[in-house]
Amino acid sequence: MTKSQLLTTTETSLAVIETIQELDGATPVELATALDLSESTVYKHLYTLGKHGYVIANDDEYRLGGRFYHIGMYVRNRSKVYELAGKYVIELAERSNEESDFGIEENGRIVTLFDSVGSSAKPSSRLNNYEYMHTTAIGKAILARLPESRVDQIADQWGLPQLTEQTITSRAELDGELARIRERGYAINDQESISGKRVAGAVAEDPSGNIIGGFTISGPAYRIEDADLHQEFPDILRRVVPDFEAELDSQGLL
């Protein structure tokens, strides 16, 4: 698709939605300022989005509506593959006594579908649930499996933004990290997306080698030692992720 085929009106509506999320609610004046639009234009988009339940007004402030939650639940539940992943998120959390996640790559970003601490898996309720691949264990594990041309596309599209002091910000550093992941078979996020959180992750795939998503185990930096990050967590992932892949195959879900 060429730039000339993009619908400017749709792009503006999406920009309004994303800005409301970034500002955690905004007035029309704030949106007009942030987006360099006239207030009348902003009002038209807010009216249309509100009519369909995508935004709600509280006095003069607009927030995202529950319609997005409904759509998010549809995305999470549309596949029995993802539903089964929730079961294995629980198993990883129970075996490690730490937090576990399952996420997928969409449009060069990581979307976490499930997270668990203990004996139940819940739809992820994180405020930041659309993460850069180079900052997450799932993302880096997937990047390490992708062709270099696809890695180039993702890096060009999103860049390598710095979220913490530990975040990888250069392509040379990222390439070195991906080479290490291929060699050892797992990825880590050592306080690269959130300060104080250490994560190990691994890819799940179908029998043809197509990537389904990724699982992680994580915990706070004050408790998670190097032996946990580089030995215990990867060992648990190596035992559990193949069970998930085998059950998918046995149930004919692939």
ABEGO torsion letter per residue (X at the ends): XBAAABBAAAAAAAAAAAAAAAAGEBBAAAAAAAAGBBAAAAAAAAAAAAAAGABBBBEABBBBBAAAAAAAAAAAAABAAAAAAAAAAAAAAAAAGBBBBBBBBBGGBBBBABBBBEABBBBBABABABBBAAABAAAAAAAAABBAAAAAAAAAAAEBBBABAABBABAAAAAAAAAAAAAAGBBBBBGAABBGBBBBBBBBBBAAGBBAEBBBBBBBAAABBAAAAAAAAAAAAAAAAAAAAAAAAAAGAX
